[in-house]
């Protein structure tokens, strides 16, 4: 690490993975860094809940593109402190009315055996589909995703370097692309689940995002962290403290002080001023520009017209007893996928037959639950608060989910419940300043990707930058890590 640069103090607002990764990179270049966080501990959505002897990961439970973490630590000249476990099978999918789940293996010949009765010649079809998806990934990763843009002309020129053969994928949906490749409804539904990682549905997600199927099955797979996902935060925070970075929690920025086209200080809710030379915002960029900076382009009226990702409804459940047939990562789906997906964004009442994801982290991290117990993280995608403002019926939806799951796994979750915590969209909004409780921020439609997302350098203030899911290049743990490199490049270019 270089000597600290005099006159180059950086204040980072928000301690999500984007803020932490940026801090690690900047300290490598000798910058003095201080971090302010509204929540009581670091991590943003990548957080942790400890309750009743159970330890829960609050948000992300796995990730792809594990090599981006390797790149981060290599960049900072640090040995990777994370012990990463590859998932295989990567998840299980339970369909309503079917007793046995599908095991989603990375090896196509094993996956073909799972689908033998429903998709003849699956392996050959999947190879063709994934080869095309992989081509999109490798043709766009470096020229579109891993770069900064100074203007839309640069973006247009970058798009022109992408082979024309991918053009049609911009104009049809992921679901349409799946229909062109597979016959079985179950197979199409399973392959389309990656759209929900973007907070959308496969009927609204462009077909170019089939590249996510390539990353999960062929390219790098899915990974989690030994000891729980929050280890990512703990290890990076430990490194930052060793480098002299100071953390301040329970501190929310509400105002700015400006001078000569630059931010001179941020002001917190108590009126305290926080000064620095450079400021990086890891808060929700779109909401921050509206609420704190008062930008007309990010007014409530303008934000409401943008496309947002689904909100999370999450249950953190501790139960006594071991659940025999439940795997680490599981999807529980109904039999009306298209109808459910069409309605889920705009429901103003709780879904009667909810679809949900379940992470049983005690299956691979036994220390996160008392002996003889399981800890379950259950996530049900729901509309953001523009469509369902109040969540006083959260207990009712939780019980609906738990009753449905109990019947399907043959284990009474309610009878064996020891600990339960529910976060509805209003909780996510208040805890982490997420616009209307939208879990992953701005959606990834073609009008809100790359240079068309909110920029990572402020439009007016020369010393204000952004990092995180709502700026470039987008959402997801490895993508946010890439974003930390992009914003660091901007800061170095502007200040060195």
C-alpha positions as CSV (number, residue, x, y, z in Angstrom):
1,X,0.0,0.0,0.0
2,X,1.3,3.5,-0.9
3,X,1.8,6.3,1.6
4,X,-1.4,8.2,2.4
5,X,-1.8,11.1,0.0
6,X,-2.1,14.5,1.8
7,X,-5.2,16.4,0.7
8,X,-6.9,13.3,-0.8
9,X,-9.3,12.3,1.9
10,X,-12.3,10.3,0.6
11,X,-15.6,10.1,2.4
12,X,-17.7,7.1,1.4
13,X,-21.4,7.2,2.3
14,X,-22.7,3.6,2.6
15,X,-20.8,0.5,3.5
16,X,-22.3,-2.0,1.0
17,X,-20.0,-4.2,-1.0
18,X,-19.5,-1.4,-3.6
19,X,-18.4,1.0,-0.9
20,X,-16.1,-1.5,0.9
21,X,-14.5,-2.6,-2.4
22,X,-13.9,1.0,-3.5
23,X,-12.4,1.8,-0.1
24,X,-10.0,-1.2,-0.5
25,X,-8.9,-0.1,-3.9
26,X,-8.5,3.6,-2.9
27,X,-6.4,2.7,0.1
28,X,-4.2,0.7,-2.2
29,X,-3.5,4.0,-4.0
30,X,-2.7,5.8,-0.7
31,X,-6.0,7.6,-0.2
32,X,-7.2,8.3,3.3
33,X,-10.8,6.9,3.6
34,X,-13.6,7.3,6.1
35,X,-16.9,5.5,5.8
36,X,-20.4,6.6,7.1
37,X,-23.2,4.1,7.4
38,X,-26.9,4.6,8.3
39,X,-27.3,1.0,9.5
40,X,-25.7,-0.3,12.8
41,X,-23.2,-2.4,11.0
42,X,-21.4,-2.6,7.6
43,X,-22.6,-4.6,4.6
44,X,-25.7,-2.8,3.1
45,X,-27.9,-5.6,1.7
46,X,-25.0,-8.0,2.2
47,X,-25.7,-8.1,5.9
48,X,-26.3,-10.4,8.9
49,X,-28.9,-11.0,11.5
50,X,-28.1,-12.8,14.8
51,X,-31.1,-13.9,16.9
52,X,-32.1,-16.7,19.3
53,X,-28.8,-18.6,18.6
54,X,-29.2,-18.5,14.8
55,X,-27.1,-16.5,12.3
56,X,-28.8,-15.5,9.1
57,X,-27.4,-13.9,5.9
58,X,-29.9,-11.1,5.3
59,X,-29.5,-10.6,1.6
60,X,-27.4,-12.4,-1.1
61,X,-26.9,-16.1,-0.5
62,X,-24.7,-17.0,-3.5
63,X,-22.9,-15.4,-6.4
64,X,-21.4,-16.1,-9.8
65,X,-18.2,-14.8,-11.4
66,X,-16.1,-15.6,-8.4
67,X,-13.0,-14.5,-10.2
68,X,-14.1,-10.9,-9.7
69,X,-13.3,-11.3,-6.0
70,X,-9.9,-12.7,-6.9
71,X,-9.4,-9.7,-9.1
72,X,-10.3,-7.3,-6.3
73,X,-7.8,-8.8,-3.9
74,X,-5.1,-9.1,-6.6
75,X,-5.6,-5.5,-7.4
76,X,-5.1,-4.5,-3.8
77,X,-2.1,-6.8,-3.5
78,X,-3.8,-9.0,-0.8
79,X,-4.1,-12.7,-0.5
80,X,-7.8,-13.6,-1.0
81,X,-9.1,-14.2,2.6
82,X,-12.4,-15.7,1.4
83,X,-12.9,-19.5,1.4
84,X,-15.3,-19.9,-1.5
85,X,-17.4,-23.1,-2.0
86,X,-18.7,-24.0,-5.4
87,X,-22.3,-25.2,-5.5
88,X,-23.1,-28.4,-7.4
89,X,-25.9,-29.1,-7.7
90,X,-26.4,-25.4,-7.8
91,X,-30.0,-25.5,-6.6
92,X,-33.2,-27.6,-6.4
93,X,-36.5,-26.7,-8.0
94,X,-39.8,-27.8,-6.5
95,X,-42.9,-27.6,-8.6
96,X,-46.4,-27.6,-7.1
97,X,-48.0,-31.0,-7.4
98,X,-44.7,-32.8,-8.0
99,X,-43.2,-34.7,-5.1
100,X,-39.5,-34.8,-6.2
101,X,-37.6,-31.7,-7.0
102,X,-35.3,-31.3,-10.0
103,X,-31.6,-31.2,-9.1
104,X,-29.9,-28.6,-11.3
105,X,-26.4,-29.9,-11.9
106,X,-23.7,-28.1,-13.8
107,X,-22.8,-31.2,-15.8
108,X,-25.1,-31.3,-18.7
109,X,-25.2,-35.1,-18.9
110,X,-26.5,-35.2,-15.3
111,X,-29.0,-32.4,-16.0
112,X,-30.1,-34.4,-19.0
113,X,-30.9,-37.3,-16.8
114,X,-33.1,-35.0,-14.6
115,X,-35.0,-33.9,-17.7
116,X,-35.0,-37.2,-19.6
117,X,-38.8,-37.7,-19.2
118,X,-39.8,-34.2,-20.2
119,X,-37.1,-32.9,-22.7
120,X,-35.8,-35.4,-25.3
121,X,-32.3,-34.6,-26.6
122,X,-31.9,-32.1,-23.8
123,X,-28.1,-32.1,-23.7
124,X,-27.7,-31.2,-27.4
125,X,-30.3,-28.5,-27.1
126,X,-28.7,-27.0,-24.0
127,X,-25.2,-27.1,-25.6
128,X,-26.5,-25.0,-28.5
129,X,-28.4,-22.6,-26.2
130,X,-25.4,-22.1,-23.9
131,X,-22.9,-21.7,-26.7
132,X,-25.0,-18.8,-28.0
133,X,-25.4,-17.3,-24.5
134,X,-21.6,-17.7,-23.9
135,X,-20.9,-15.9,-27.1
136,X,-23.0,-12.9,-26.0
137,X,-21.2,-12.9,-22.6
138,X,-17.7,-12.9,-24.0
139,X,-18.6,-10.4,-26.8
140,X,-20.0,-7.8,-24.3
141,X,-18.1,-8.4,-21.0
142,X,-15.1,-6.1,-21.7
143,X,-16.5,-3.8,-24.4
144,X,-19.8,-3.0,-22.7
145,X,-19.8,-3.9,-19.0
146,X,-16.2,-3.4,-17.8
147,X,-15.8,0.2,-18.9
148,X,-16.7,3.8,-18.1
149,X,-18.5,6.1,-20.6
150,X,-18.1,9.8,-20.8
151,X,-21.0,10.3,-23.1
152,X,-23.7,8.5,-25.1
153,X,-21.6,8.7,-28.3
154,X,-18.9,6.5,-26.6
155,X,-21.6,4.0,-25.7
156,X,-23.0,4.0,-29.2
157,X,-19.5,3.3,-30.6
158,X,-19.0,0.5,-28.1
159,X,-22.3,-1.1,-29.1
160,X,-21.1,-1.0,-32.8
161,X,-18.2,-3.3,-31.9
162,X,-20.6,-6.0,-30.7
163,X,-21.2,-8.6,-33.5
164,X,-24.4,-8.0,-35.4
165,X,-25.5,-11.6,-34.9
166,X,-26.5,-10.7,-31.3
167,X,-28.9,-7.9,-32.5
168,X,-32.1,-10.0,-32.5
169,X,-31.5,-10.9,-28.9
170,X,-32.1,-7.2,-28.0
171,X,-35.6,-7.3,-29.4
172,X,-37.1,-10.5,-28.0
173,X,-37.6,-11.7,-24.4
174,X,-35.7,-14.3,-22.6
175,X,-38.9,-16.4,-22.5
176,X,-39.2,-16.2,-26.3
177,X,-35.6,-17.3,-26.7
178,X,-36.2,-20.3,-24.4
179,X,-39.3,-21.2,-26.5
180,X,-37.0,-21.3,-29.5
181,X,-34.7,-23.9,-27.8
182,X,-36.8,-26.1,-25.5
183,X,-40.2,-27.8,-25.5
184,X,-40.8,-28.6,-21.8
185,X,-42.5,-25.9,-19.7
186,X,-40.6,-27.0,-16.7
187,X,-37.2,-26.7,-18.4
188,X,-38.2,-23.2,-19.7
189,X,-39.3,-22.1,-16.3
190,X,-36.1,-23.4,-14.6
191,X,-33.8,-21.7,-17.2
192,X,-35.8,-18.5,-16.8
193,X,-35.3,-18.2,-13.0
194,X,-32.1,-16.2,-13.6
195,X,-34.4,-13.3,-14.7
196,X,-35.5,-13.0,-11.1
197,X,-31.9,-12.4,-10.1
198,X,-32.2,-9.2,-12.1
199,X,-35.4,-8.4,-10.1
200,X,-37.6,-8.9,-13.2
201,X,-39.5,-11.7,-15.0
202,X,-38.4,-13.6,-18.2
203,X,-41.3,-12.1,-20.1
204,X,-39.9,-8.6,-19.5
205,X,-36.2,-9.4,-19.6
206,X,-34.3,-9.1,-22.9
207,X,-33.0,-12.3,-24.3
208,X,-29.4,-11.1,-24.1
209,X,-29.6,-12.0,-20.4
210,X,-29.6,-15.6,-21.4
211,X,-25.9,-15.0,-20.8
212,X,-26.7,-15.6,-17.1
213,X,-27.6,-19.2,-17.9
214,X,-24.1,-19.5,-19.3
215,X,-22.5,-18.0,-16.2
216,X,-24.4,-20.4,-13.9
217,X,-24.0,-23.7,-15.9
218,X,-20.9,-23.4,-18.0
219,X,-18.7,-20.4,-17.2
220,X,-18.1,-20.1,-13.4
221,X,-21.1,-21.6,-11.7
222,X,-22.4,-20.4,-8.3
223,X,-20.5,-20.0,-5.1
224,X,-21.0,-19.2,-1.5
225,X,-18.7,-18.4,1.4
226,X,-17.6,-20.8,4.1
227,X,-18.9,-19.4,7.3
228,X,-21.7,-17.5,5.7
229,X,-21.9,-14.7,3.1
230,X,-21.3,-12.0,5.7
231,X,-17.7,-13.2,5.9
232,X,-17.2,-11.1,2.7
233,X,-18.0,-8.0,4.7
234,X,-16.1,-9.0,7.8
235,X,-12.9,-9.8,6.0
236,X,-12.9,-6.6,3.9
237,X,-13.8,-4.5,6.9
238,X,-10.9,-6.1,8.8
239,X,-8.5,-5.3,6.0
240,X,-9.8,-1.7,5.9
241,X,-9.4,-1.2,9.6
242,X,-5.8,-2.4,9.3
243,X,-5.3,0.2,6.7
244,X,-6.6,3.0,9.0
245,X,-10.1,3.3,7.6
246,X,-12.6,4.7,10.1
247,X,-16.2,3.5,10.2
248,X,-19.1,5.5,11.6
249,X,-22.5,3.7,12.0
250,X,-26.0,4.9,12.8
251,X,-25.3,8.0,10.8
252,X,-27.5,9.1,7.9
253,X,-26.6,11.9,5.5
254,X,-29.5,14.3,4.8
255,X,-27.9,17.4,3.3
256,X,-24.9,18.8,1.5
257,X,-22.7,21.8,1.7
258,X,-21.2,23.0,-1.6
259,X,-18.7,25.5,-2.7
260,X,-17.4,26.4,-6.2
261,X,-19.0,23.5,-8.0
262,X,-17.8,20.9,-5.5
263,X,-19.2,19.3,-2.3
264,X,-17.4,20.7,0.7
265,X,-19.2,18.6,3.3
266,X,-22.1,16.2,3.9
267,X,-24.4,16.9,6.8
268,X,-25.9,14.1,8.8
269,X,-29.3,14.0,10.5
270,X,-27.9,15.5,13.8
271,X,-26.4,18.5,11.9
272,X,-22.8,17.3,12.1
273,X,-20.6,18.2,9.0
274,X,-18.4,15.6,7.4
275,X,-15.7,17.1,5.2
276,X,-13.4,15.5,2.6
277,X,-11.8,16.2,-0.7
278,X,-13.6,13.4,-2.6
279,X,-17.0,11.9,-1.9
280,X,-18.3,8.5,-3.0
281,X,-22.0,7.6,-2.6
282,X,-22.8,3.9,-2.1
283,X,-26.3,4.7,-1.1
284,X,-29.1,4.0,-3.7
285,X,-27.9,6.5,-6.3
286,X,-31.2,7.3,-7.9
287,X,-32.9,8.0,-4.6
288,X,-29.9,9.9,-3.2
289,X,-29.8,12.3,-6.1
290,X,-33.5,13.0,-5.6
291,X,-33.8,13.2,-1.8
292,X,-30.5,14.6,-0.7
293,X,-29.4,16.5,-3.8
294,X,-32.9,17.6,-4.8
295,X,-32.4,16.9,-8.5
296,X,-35.4,17.4,-10.7
297,X,-34.4,14.5,-13.0
298,X,-34.6,12.3,-9.9
299,X,-37.8,13.7,-8.4
300,X,-40.4,11.3,-7.0
301,X,-42.5,11.8,-10.1
302,X,-39.6,11.0,-12.4
303,X,-38.4,8.0,-10.4
304,X,-41.9,6.5,-10.3
305,X,-41.9,6.3,-14.1
306,X,-38.7,4.3,-14.2
307,X,-38.6,0.5,-14.2
308,X,-37.7,-0.9,-10.8
309,X,-36.9,-4.4,-9.6
310,X,-39.2,-6.5,-7.5
311,X,-39.2,-5.9,-3.8
312,X,-38.1,-8.6,-1.3
313,X,-40.4,-10.1,1.3
314,X,-38.0,-12.1,3.5
315,X,-38.5,-14.5,6.4
316,X,-35.6,-15.5,8.7
317,X,-36.7,-18.7,10.3
318,X,-35.1,-20.9,12.9
319,X,-36.6,-24.3,13.4
320,X,-35.9,-27.3,15.7
321,X,-35.2,-30.5,13.9
322,X,-33.4,-31.4,10.7
323,X,-35.2,-31.2,7.4
324,X,-34.0,-34.3,5.5
325,X,-34.7,-33.6,1.9
326,X,-34.2,-29.8,1.8
327,X,-31.0,-28.6,0.0
328,X,-28.9,-25.5,0.4
329,X,-30.6,-23.5,-2.4
330,X,-34.2,-24.2,-3.3
331,X,-37.0,-22.7,-5.5
332,X,-40.6,-23.4,-4.7
333,X,-42.8,-22.7,-7.7
334,X,-46.5,-23.1,-8.6
335,X,-48.2,-24.3,-11.7
336,X,-49.3,-21.0,-13.2
337,X,-45.9,-19.4,-14.0
338,X,-46.9,-17.1,-16.8
339,X,-50.0,-15.8,-15.0
340,X,-48.0,-15.3,-11.8
341,X,-45.2,-13.5,-13.5
342,X,-47.6,-11.2,-15.4
343,X,-49.3,-10.1,-12.2
344,X,-46.5,-10.1,-9.6
345,X,-45.3,-6.6,-10.4
346,X,-48.6,-4.9,-9.7
347,X,-50.3,-6.9,-7.0
348,X,-51.8,-4.7,-4.3
349,X,-52.7,-7.8,-2.1
350,X,-50.7,-10.7,-1.0
351,X,-50.3,-13.6,-3.5
352,X,-52.5,-16.6,-2.6
353,X,-50.0,-19.1,-4.1
354,X,-46.6,-17.4,-3.7
355,X,-43.4,-18.4,-5.4
356,X,-40.4,-18.2,-3.2
357,X,-36.7,-19.1,-2.8
358,X,-35.3,-20.9,0.3
359,X,-31.7,-20.9,1.5
360,X,-31.0,-23.5,4.2
361,X,-27.5,-22.3,5.0
362,X,-27.2,-24.7,8.0
363,X,-26.9,-27.5,5.4
364,X,-23.3,-26.3,4.6
365,X,-22.6,-24.0,7.5
366,X,-23.8,-25.9,10.6
367,X,-22.4,-23.2,13.0
368,X,-25.2,-20.8,11.9
369,X,-27.8,-22.8,13.8
370,X,-28.0,-24.5,17.3
371,X,-27.3,-28.2,17.2
372,X,-30.2,-30.2,15.8
373,X,-31.8,-27.1,14.2
374,X,-32.0,-25.5,10.8
375,X,-31.9,-21.9,9.8
376,X,-34.0,-20.9,6.7
377,X,-33.8,-17.7,4.7
378,X,-37.0,-17.4,2.6
379,X,-37.4,-14.8,-0.1
380,X,-40.7,-14.1,-1.9
381,X,-40.5,-11.5,-4.7
382,X,-43.3,-9.0,-4.3
383,X,-44.3,-5.6,-5.8
384,X,-42.5,-2.5,-4.6
385,X,-44.4,0.0,-2.4
386,X,-45.7,2.0,-5.4
387,X,-48.3,-0.8,-5.8
388,X,-48.6,-2.1,-2.2
389,X,-47.9,0.6,0.3
390,X,-48.8,-1.0,3.6
391,X,-47.5,-4.3,4.9
392,X,-49.5,-4.8,8.2
393,X,-50.5,-8.2,6.8
394,X,-46.9,-9.4,6.7
395,X,-47.6,-12.2,9.3
396,X,-50.4,-13.5,7.1
397,X,-48.2,-13.7,4.0
398,X,-45.4,-15.4,6.1
399,X,-47.9,-18.0,7.4
400,X,-49.2,-18.6,3.9
401,X,-45.6,-19.3,2.7
402,X,-44.7,-21.5,5.7
403,X,-47.9,-23.6,5.4
404,X,-47.3,-24.1,1.7
405,X,-43.7,-25.1,2.2
406,X,-44.5,-27.4,5.2
407,X,-46.9,-29.4,3.0
408,X,-44.4,-29.7,0.2
409,X,-41.4,-30.8,2.3
410,X,-43.4,-32.9,4.8
411,X,-42.1,-30.9,7.8
412,X,-44.2,-28.6,10.0
413,X,-42.3,-25.3,10.0
414,X,-44.8,-23.5,12.1
415,X,-45.1,-26.2,14.8
416,X,-41.2,-26.4,15.0
417,X,-40.6,-22.6,14.7
418,X,-38.2,-21.3,17.3
419,X,-37.3,-17.9,15.9
420,X,-38.9,-15.7,13.2
421,X,-38.1,-12.3,11.8
422,X,-39.9,-10.8,8.8
423,X,-38.6,-7.9,6.6
424,X,-41.3,-6.5,4.3
425,X,-40.6,-4.0,1.5
426,X,-41.1,-1.1,4.0
427,X,-38.4,-2.5,6.2
428,X,-36.0,-2.8,3.3
429,X,-36.7,0.8,2.4
430,X,-36.2,2.2,5.9
431,X,-33.1,0.1,6.7
432,X,-31.2,0.6,3.5
433,X,-32.8,3.6,1.8
434,X,-34.0,1.4,-1.1
435,X,-36.4,3.3,-3.3
436,X,-39.9,2.1,-2.5
437,X,-38.4,-1.1,-1.2
438,X,-37.1,-2.2,-4.6
439,X,-34.7,-4.9,-3.7
440,X,-32.1,-4.4,-6.5
441,X,-32.8,-0.9,-7.5
442,X,-33.3,0.1,-11.1
443,X,-34.2,-2.7,-13.5
444,X,-31.9,-3.9,-16.3
445,X,-34.1,-3.1,-19.3
446,X,-32.2,-1.9,-22.4
447,X,-33.1,1.7,-21.5
448,X,-31.4,1.4,-18.1
449,X,-28.2,-0.5,-18.7
450,X,-24.5,0.5,-19.2
451,X,-24.3,4.3,-20.0
452,X,-28.1,4.6,-19.7
453,X,-27.9,3.9,-15.9
454,X,-27.3,6.8,-13.5
455,X,-23.6,7.8,-14.0
456,X,-20.9,6.9,-11.5
457,X,-19.7,10.5,-11.6
458,X,-22.1,13.3,-10.5
459,X,-23.6,15.6,-13.2
460,X,-22.8,18.8,-11.3
461,X,-20.2,18.2,-8.5
462,X,-16.7,17.4,-9.7
463,X,-15.7,15.6,-6.5
464,X,-18.8,13.4,-6.1
465,X,-18.9,9.8,-7.4
466,X,-21.2,6.8,-7.1
467,X,-20.8,3.0,-6.7
468,X,-23.3,0.2,-6.2
469,X,-26.2,-1.6,-7.8
470,X,-28.1,1.5,-9.0
471,X,-25.2,2.9,-11.0
472,X,-23.0,1.3,-13.7
473,X,-22.6,-1.5,-14.5
474,X,-25.5,-2.8,-12.5
475,X,-26.7,-5.2,-9.7
476,X,-25.2,-8.4,-8.3
477,X,-22.2,-8.9,-6.1
478,X,-19.5,-9.5,-8.8
479,X,-21.0,-6.7,-10.9
480,X,-20.8,-4.3,-8.0
481,X,-17.2,-5.3,-7.5
482,X,-16.5,-4.4,-11.1
483,X,-18.3,-1.1,-10.4
484,X,-15.8,-0.4,-7.7
485,X,-13.0,-0.7,-10.2
486,X,-14.7,1.6,-12.6
487,X,-15.3,4.4,-10.1
488,X,-11.7,4.0,-8.8
489,X,-10.5,4.5,-12.3
490,X,-12.6,7.7,-12.6
491,X,-11.2,9.0,-9.3
492,X,-7.6,8.3,-10.2
493,X,-8.0,9.9,-13.6
494,X,-9.6,13.0,-12.1
495,X,-7.2,13.4,-9.2
496,X,-3.8,12.0,-10.1
